[in-house]
Amino acid sequence: MSLPALLANVPPLHDDASNWAIFTMHFQEAMEAMNRWGHFDGSTTRPVLKDTTHPTNTEVQAIKEWEQEDRAT
């Protein structure tokens, strides 16, 4: 299932936040289903270079992938 399809199940948050509990429950479930919740709660952190002056190709690729995933959330 695509992210837009999952997010279609998330009710819009009312201006007065009267539906906060149901909104946040559905939103978190949708993000967890897409393996993106960690970008919201901070548990998935950006990879860190071991040596900032000599990054490896693997480290650079991991950072690019993390940043792409972060932009998608």
Secondary structure, 3 states (H helix, E strand, C coil): CCHHHHHCCCCCCCCCCCCHHHHHHHHHHHHHHCCCHHHHHCCCCCCCCCCCCCCCHHHHHHHHHHHHHHHHC
